[in-house]
Amino acid sequence: MASREGRRHHHDLVPLAALISREMRSEKMEKPNVRYGHAAQSRKGEDYFLIKTDCQRVPGNPSSTFSVFAIFDGHNGNAAAIYTRENLLNHVLGAIPRGLGRDEWLQALPRALVAGFVKTDKEFQNRGETSGTTATFVIIDRWTVTVASVGDSRCILDTQGGAVSTLTVDHRLEENVEERERVTASGGEVGRLSIVGGAEIGPLRCWPGGLCLSRSIGDMDVGEFIVPIPFVKQVKLSNAGGRLIIASDGIWDALSSEMAARSSRGLPAELAARQVVKEALRTRGLKDDTTCIVVDIIPPDNSVPPSPPPKKQNKLRALLFRRKSLDSANKLSKKLSAVGIVEELFEEGSAMLAERLGNDDSAAQSTSGLFTCAVCQLDLAPSEGISVHAGSIFSTSSKPWQGPFLCADCRNKKDAMEGKRPSGVKVV
């Protein structure tokens, strides 16, 4: 899907007044109200979250405000979750070229999210710590919702009429055949835990390390084939709005997406988040950290959350509804798009960095006139940059001298993720 990737072009600096004027002209619909609530029950102390509603695309311009909501479910300690919460947003924003209007900014987001996730992972691994974390990262700009995720925390969308769609993909080896094939092709081994007598128990894991996930941030002791490259989905809601439920696997191991949405309908966001956590604990007990954020995107003239309870279903319909898989949820998302409730703008889940960063028709340059690494944003002399496509078998149409470019460290990171060489980072 390289053709659908947001391209990164070189832009001259634009005066602040011109940017504000462009923002005002681009407003075609009133901005929705964003209401949110959070609830959690801790068992291990490894779940962390981020809520930031005062971000601005254009500093000093209130009309350019956007919101960020995220959940980080740590494992093998909380260091990776804390580091990602504190640094991921800045890394994503730092990868977006300056001087963009709103539409261009939204188109640049998917690639910036990939760069931000990889940079965060690379920096954390350089610390020599073995902790890891999932990351489900949601940016809401007016009616446009962009979600990036690695791991098995999940974000769902509940729209008017009770239609529920999944905006993330679970990167669990047990359930994701494509990810199992990618890990083994990159040099990892996938299998269950063996006990005395040769019996195998538990979910599929990646060895060495025994991680159940195929994508995460951190986890340097497992192997670079556990990649930080996120699945990204961007949708635009109709002016009827919708409800997002973002939660760690402590929720999703107990409740299906439909059950979580149904249990909280008709409640304001804060009470809805508490109800989802309460329902998960009632179903499964407190076996893991359980964290939930509910975000209501509401038309300006409405003060109540969308998605009233659907009409009662007959037994056959209810049975079929319960059997819907994640694949059917994704198909539903496309159907919703077709009827105008949700417009799908972007979706990509490839684990290949060259595919996700796309092509630059002209080399990306910093304000100093030097080339810039597409991942870590460091300035490079023209002789130092290495094309992300150099030696790549995944993009035969690209030229090795064509951008975007990587520094030597990020190129080594890319090769390690693809199984071409071992990671140079050593565990302390």
C-alpha positions as CSV (number, residue, x, y, z in Angstrom):
1,M,0.0,0.0,0.0
2,A,2.9,2.3,-0.5
3,S,0.8,4.4,-2.9
4,R,-1.5,5.3,0.0
5,E,1.3,6.4,2.3
6,G,1.4,10.1,3.3
7,R,4.4,11.6,1.5
8,R,6.9,13.8,3.2
9,H,7.9,16.8,1.0
10,H,10.2,19.7,1.6
11,H,8.3,22.8,2.6
12,D,9.6,26.3,2.9
13,L,8.8,27.9,6.2
14,V,5.4,29.5,6.3
15,P,4.7,32.7,8.3
16,L,2.5,32.0,11.4
17,A,-0.2,34.4,10.2
18,A,-0.5,32.6,6.9
19,L,-0.8,29.2,8.7
20,I,-3.5,30.6,11.0
21,S,-5.4,32.0,8.0
22,R,-5.1,28.6,6.2
23,E,-6.5,26.9,9.3
24,M,-9.5,29.2,9.5
25,R,-10.3,28.7,5.8
26,S,-10.1,24.9,6.0
27,E,-12.7,24.6,8.7
28,K,-15.7,23.2,6.9
29,M,-17.5,21.6,9.9
30,E,-17.8,22.8,13.4
31,K,-15.3,21.2,15.8
32,P,-16.8,18.4,17.9
33,N,-16.7,18.4,21.7
34,V,-14.4,15.8,23.1
35,R,-15.3,14.2,26.5
36,Y,-13.2,11.5,28.1
37,G,-13.0,9.4,31.2
38,H,-10.5,6.9,32.6
39,A,-10.6,4.0,35.0
40,A,-8.1,1.3,36.1
41,Q,-7.4,-1.5,38.5
42,S,-3.8,-2.4,39.1
43,R,-2.3,-5.8,39.8
44,K,1.3,-5.6,38.5
45,G,1.7,-1.8,38.2
46,E,2.8,-2.0,34.6
47,D,-0.1,-0.2,32.8
48,Y,0.4,3.5,32.1
49,F,-1.7,6.0,30.1
50,L,-1.5,9.4,28.5
51,I,-4.2,12.0,28.1
52,K,-3.3,15.4,26.5
53,T,-6.1,17.6,25.1
54,D,-4.2,20.8,24.6
55,C,-1.8,20.0,21.7
56,Q,-1.6,22.5,18.9
57,R,-0.5,22.0,15.3
58,V,0.3,25.7,15.0
59,P,1.6,27.1,18.3
60,G,-0.6,29.9,19.7
61,N,-3.5,29.0,17.4
62,P,-6.4,27.5,19.4
63,S,-8.2,26.5,16.2
64,S,-5.4,24.0,15.6
65,T,-5.9,22.1,18.8
66,F,-5.9,18.3,18.8
67,S,-6.0,15.6,21.5
68,V,-3.9,12.5,22.3
69,F,-5.0,9.5,24.2
70,A,-2.8,6.4,24.7
71,I,-2.3,3.3,26.8
72,F,1.0,1.5,27.4
73,D,0.8,-2.0,28.9
74,G,4.3,-2.9,30.1
75,H,5.8,-6.3,30.7
76,N,9.0,-7.5,32.4
77,G,8.9,-4.3,34.4
78,N,7.5,-0.8,33.8
79,A,10.5,1.0,32.4
80,A,9.5,0.8,28.7
81,A,6.0,1.9,29.4
82,I,7.1,4.9,31.4
83,Y,9.8,5.9,28.8
84,T,7.3,5.5,25.9
85,R,4.6,7.6,27.7
86,E,7.2,10.4,28.2
87,N,8.8,10.4,24.8
88,L,6.6,8.9,22.0
89,L,4.4,12.0,21.4
90,N,7.4,14.3,21.0
91,H,9.1,11.9,18.6
92,V,6.0,11.6,16.5
93,L,5.5,15.4,16.3
94,G,9.2,15.9,15.6
95,A,8.9,13.7,12.5
96,I,6.2,15.9,10.9
97,P,7.6,18.6,8.6
98,R,6.9,22.2,9.7
99,G,4.7,24.6,7.7
100,L,2.0,22.1,6.8
101,G,-1.7,23.0,6.6
102,R,-4.2,20.7,8.4
103,D,-4.9,18.3,5.5
104,E,-1.2,17.9,4.8
105,W,-0.5,17.4,8.5
106,L,-3.1,14.6,8.7
107,Q,-1.6,13.0,5.6
108,A,1.9,13.1,7.1
109,L,0.7,11.6,10.4
110,P,0.9,7.8,9.4
111,R,4.6,8.1,8.4
112,A,5.4,10.2,11.4
113,L,3.9,7.7,13.7
114,V,6.0,4.9,12.2
115,A,9.2,7.1,12.7
116,G,8.2,8.0,16.2
117,F,7.6,4.4,17.3
118,V,10.9,3.2,15.8
119,K,12.8,6.1,17.3
120,T,11.3,5.5,20.8
121,D,12.2,1.8,20.6
122,K,15.7,2.5,19.4
123,E,16.4,5.1,22.2
124,F,15.0,2.9,24.9
125,Q,17.0,-0.2,23.7
126,N,20.1,2.0,23.9
127,R,19.5,2.2,27.6
128,G,20.2,-1.5,27.9
129,E,17.0,-2.3,29.8
130,T,15.0,-5.5,28.9
131,S,11.5,-4.2,29.7
132,G,8.9,-3.9,26.9
133,T,5.5,-2.4,26.3
134,T,2.5,-2.3,24.1
135,A,1.4,1.1,22.7
136,T,-2.0,2.1,21.5
137,F,-1.7,5.8,20.5
138,V,-4.8,7.8,19.4
139,I,-4.7,11.3,17.9
140,I,-8.1,13.1,17.5
141,D,-8.1,16.2,15.2
142,R,-11.7,17.4,14.9
143,W,-13.6,14.5,13.3
144,T,-10.4,12.6,12.1
145,V,-9.1,9.8,14.3
146,T,-5.7,8.3,13.7
147,V,-4.7,5.2,15.7
148,A,-1.2,3.5,15.8
149,S,-0.6,0.4,17.8
150,V,1.8,-2.4,18.6
151,G,1.0,-5.3,20.9
152,D,-2.5,-6.3,22.1
153,S,-4.0,-3.2,23.7
154,R,-6.9,-2.3,21.5
155,C,-9.0,0.7,20.4
156,I,-12.6,0.2,19.2
157,L,-15.1,2.7,17.7
158,D,-18.8,2.6,18.7
159,T,-20.9,4.7,16.3
160,Q,-24.6,5.7,16.2
161,G,-26.9,2.7,15.9
162,G,-24.6,0.4,17.8
163,A,-22.1,-0.6,15.1
164,V,-18.7,-1.5,16.6
165,S,-15.5,-1.6,14.6
166,T,-11.9,-2.3,15.6
167,L,-9.3,0.3,14.8
168,T,-6.3,-1.8,15.8
169,V,-4.8,-5.2,15.1
170,D,-3.8,-7.6,17.9
171,H,-0.1,-8.6,17.5
172,R,-0.4,-11.8,19.4
173,L,1.5,-14.8,17.9
174,E,-1.3,-17.2,18.9
175,E,-3.9,-15.4,16.8
176,N,-1.9,-13.7,14.0
177,V,-0.7,-16.1,11.3
178,E,1.0,-13.4,9.2
179,E,3.0,-12.2,12.2
180,R,4.1,-15.8,13.0
181,E,5.4,-16.2,9.5
182,R,7.2,-12.9,9.6
183,V,9.0,-13.7,12.9
184,T,10.2,-17.1,11.8
185,A,11.3,-15.7,8.4
186,S,13.4,-13.1,10.3
187,G,15.1,-15.7,12.4
188,G,12.9,-16.1,15.4
189,E,11.4,-19.3,16.7
190,V,7.8,-19.7,17.6
191,G,6.5,-22.4,20.0
192,R,4.8,-23.1,23.3
193,L,6.4,-23.4,26.7
194,S,7.7,-27.0,27.2
195,I,7.5,-28.7,30.6
196,V,8.9,-31.9,32.0
197,G,7.9,-34.8,29.8
198,G,7.8,-32.8,26.6
199,A,4.3,-31.5,27.0
200,E,3.6,-28.0,25.6
201,I,1.4,-25.5,27.5
202,G,0.2,-21.9,27.2
203,P,0.0,-19.6,24.2
204,L,2.5,-19.4,21.3
205,R,5.7,-17.5,22.2
206,C,8.7,-16.1,20.5
207,W,12.1,-17.6,21.5
208,P,14.5,-16.5,22.9
209,G,12.6,-14.5,25.5
210,G,9.2,-16.2,25.5
211,L,7.2,-13.1,24.5
212,C,3.6,-13.7,23.3
213,L,3.6,-10.6,21.1
214,S,5.2,-10.0,17.7
215,R,5.4,-6.2,18.0
216,S,6.2,-4.0,20.9
217,I,8.5,-1.2,22.1
218,G,11.6,-2.4,23.9
219,D,12.1,-6.1,24.6
220,M,15.7,-6.0,23.4
221,D,16.4,-9.4,25.1
222,V,13.9,-11.1,22.7
223,G,15.3,-10.1,19.3
224,E,14.9,-7.4,16.8
225,F,12.3,-9.4,14.9
226,I,9.9,-8.2,17.6
227,V,9.4,-4.9,15.8
228,P,8.1,-1.5,16.9
229,I,6.5,-0.7,13.6
230,P,2.8,0.1,14.3
231,F,-0.4,-0.8,12.5
232,V,-1.9,2.6,11.6
233,K,-5.5,3.3,10.8
234,Q,-7.0,6.8,10.1
235,V,-10.8,7.4,9.8
236,K,-13.1,10.4,9.6
237,L,-16.3,10.3,11.5
238,S,-19.5,11.8,10.3
239,N,-20.9,14.8,12.3
240,A,-22.9,12.3,14.3
241,G,-19.7,11.5,16.2
242,G,-18.8,8.3,18.0
243,R,-17.2,6.7,21.0
244,L,-13.7,5.3,21.3
245,I,-12.8,2.7,23.9
246,I,-9.1,2.3,24.4
247,A,-8.0,-0.4,26.8
248,S,-5.2,-2.8,27.8
249,D,-5.6,-6.6,27.4
250,G,-6.8,-6.8,31.0
251,I,-10.1,-5.6,29.5
252,W,-10.0,-7.6,26.2
253,D,-9.1,-10.9,27.8
254,A,-12.4,-10.6,29.6
255,L,-14.7,-8.8,27.2
256,S,-15.2,-8.8,23.4
257,S,-15.3,-5.5,21.7
258,E,-19.1,-5.7,21.4
259,M,-19.5,-6.5,25.1
260,A,-17.3,-3.6,26.1
261,A,-19.3,-1.2,23.9
262,R,-22.7,-2.5,24.9
263,S,-21.9,-2.4,28.7
264,S,-21.2,1.3,28.6
265,R,-23.8,2.7,26.2
266,G,-25.9,5.6,27.5
267,L,-23.3,6.6,30.2
268,P,-21.1,9.6,30.1
269,A,-17.4,8.9,29.4
270,E,-16.1,8.8,33.0
271,L,-18.9,6.4,34.2
272,A,-18.5,4.4,31.0
273,A,-14.8,3.7,31.6
274,R,-15.6,2.6,35.2
275,Q,-18.4,0.4,33.9
276,V,-16.1,-1.3,31.3
277,V,-13.5,-2.0,34.0
278,K,-16.2,-3.2,36.4
279,E,-17.6,-5.6,33.8
280,A,-14.2,-7.0,33.0
281,L,-13.5,-7.7,36.7
282,R,-16.9,-9.3,37.1
283,T,-16.3,-11.6,34.2
284,R,-12.7,-12.6,34.9
285,G,-11.5,-11.1,38.1
286,L,-8.3,-9.1,38.6
287,K,-5.8,-11.3,36.9
288,D,-3.9,-8.5,35.1
289,D,-3.6,-4.7,35.1
290,T,-6.9,-3.4,33.7
291,T,-7.0,0.1,32.2
292,C,-9.7,1.8,30.1
293,I,-10.0,5.2,28.5
294,V,-13.4,6.2,26.9
295,V,-13.5,9.2,24.6
296,D,-16.7,10.6,23.2
297,I,-16.5,12.7,20.1
298,I,-19.8,14.6,20.2
299,P,-21.5,17.2,17.8
300,P,-21.2,20.7,19.3
301,D,-24.9,20.9,20.0
302,N,-25.1,17.6,21.9
303,S,-24.2,17.1,25.5
304,V,-24.9,13.3,25.7
305,P,-22.7,10.5,24.3
306,P,-23.7,8.9,21.0
307,S,-24.5,5.3,20.3
308,P,-27.9,4.5,22.0
309,P,-28.6,0.9,22.7
310,P,-29.6,-1.1,19.6
311,K,-32.9,-2.8,19.2
312,K,-33.3,-6.3,20.6
313,Q,-32.1,-9.0,18.3
314,N,-33.7,-12.4,17.7
315,K,-31.8,-15.5,19.0
316,L,-30.3,-16.4,15.6
317,R,-29.1,-12.9,14.9
318,A,-27.6,-12.7,18.4
319,L,-25.8,-16.0,17.9
320,L,-24.3,-14.8,14.6
321,F,-23.3,-11.5,16.2
322,R,-21.4,-13.2,19.0
323,R,-19.4,-15.3,16.5
324,K,-18.1,-12.3,14.6
325,S,-14.3,-12.3,14.5
326,L,-11.8,-9.4,14.3
327,D,-11.8,-9.9,10.6
328,S,-15.6,-9.3,10.4
329,A,-15.1,-6.2,12.5
330,N,-12.7,-4.9,9.9
331,K,-15.2,-5.7,7.2
332,L,-17.8,-3.9,9.2
333,S,-15.6,-0.8,9.2
334,K,-15.5,-0.8,5.5
335,K,-19.3,-1.2,5.3
336,L,-19.7,1.7,7.7
337,S,-17.5,3.7,5.4
338,A,-19.7,2.9,2.5
339,V,-22.8,4.3,4.1
340,G,-21.1,7.5,5.2
341,I,-20.9,6.9,9.0
342,V,-17.1,6.4,8.9
343,E,-14.8,7.3,6.1
344,E,-11.6,5.2,6.0
345,L,-8.7,7.5,5.0
346,F,-5.7,5.2,5.6
347,E,-4.8,1.7,6.7
348,E,-1.4,0.0,6.7
349,G,0.2,-2.7,8.8
350,S,3.4,-3.8,7.0
351,A,6.4,-4.5,9.2
352,M,8.8,-3.4,6.5
353,L,10.3,0.0,7.3
354,A,11.0,0.8,3.6
355,E,7.3,0.3,2.7
356,R,6.1,2.4,5.6
357,L,8.4,5.3,5.0
358,G,7.5,5.3,1.3
359,N,9.4,7.5,-1.3
360,D,10.5,11.1,-1.3
361,D,10.4,12.7,-4.8
362,S,12.9,15.2,-3.4
363,A,15.2,14.5,-0.5
364,A,13.9,15.6,2.9
365,Q,16.0,18.4,4.2
366,S,16.2,20.2,7.5
367,T,16.2,24.0,7.9
368,S,20.0,23.9,7.9
369,G,20.0,22.5,4.3
370,L,21.4,19.2,5.3
371,F,19.6,15.8,4.8
372,T,17.6,14.5,7.7
373,C,17.3,10.9,9.0
374,A,13.6,9.9,8.5
375,V,13.6,8.1,11.9
376,C,15.7,10.0,14.4
377,Q,15.6,13.4,12.6
378,L,19.3,14.0,12.9
379,D,21.0,16.2,10.3
380,L,23.1,14.3,7.8
381,A,25.6,15.5,5.3
382,P,24.6,14.3,1.8
383,S,27.4,11.7,1.8
384,E,26.2,10.3,5.1
385,G,22.6,9.5,4.3
386,I,21.6,5.9,3.3
387,S,18.4,5.5,1.4
388,V,15.8,3.4,3.2
389,H,15.5,1.5,-0.1
390,A,19.1,0.7,-0.6
391,G,19.4,-3.1,-1.0
392,S,15.7,-3.5,-0.4
393,I,13.9,-6.3,-2.2
394,F,10.5,-4.9,-1.2
395,S,10.4,-1.9,-3.4
396,T,11.8,-2.7,-6.9
397,S,10.5,0.6,-8.3
398,S,12.6,2.7,-5.9
399,K,16.1,3.9,-6.6
400,P,18.8,3.4,-4.0
401,W,19.6,7.1,-4.2
402,Q,16.0,8.1,-3.6
403,G,14.8,9.3,-0.2
404,P,13.9,9.1,2.6
405,F,17.3,8.6,4.1
406,L,18.5,7.0,7.3
407,C,21.6,7.5,9.4
408,A,23.9,4.6,9.9
409,D,22.4,3.6,13.3
410,C,18.8,3.6,12.0
411,R,19.9,1.7,8.9
412,N,21.5,-1.0,11.2
413,K,18.2,-1.0,13.1
414,K,16.2,-1.5,9.9
415,D,18.5,-4.4,8.8
416,A,18.2,-6.1,12.3
417,M,14.4,-5.9,12.2
418,E,14.4,-7.6,8.8
419,G,16.7,-10.4,10.1
420,K,19.6,-9.2,7.9
421,R,22.0,-8.8,10.8
422,P,21.9,-9.1,14.6
423,S,21.2,-6.1,16.7
424,G,24.3,-4.3,17.9
425,V,22.8,-3.4,21.2
426,K,24.0,-5.4,24.2
427,V,22.0,-6.1,27.3
428,V,23.5,-4.7,30.5
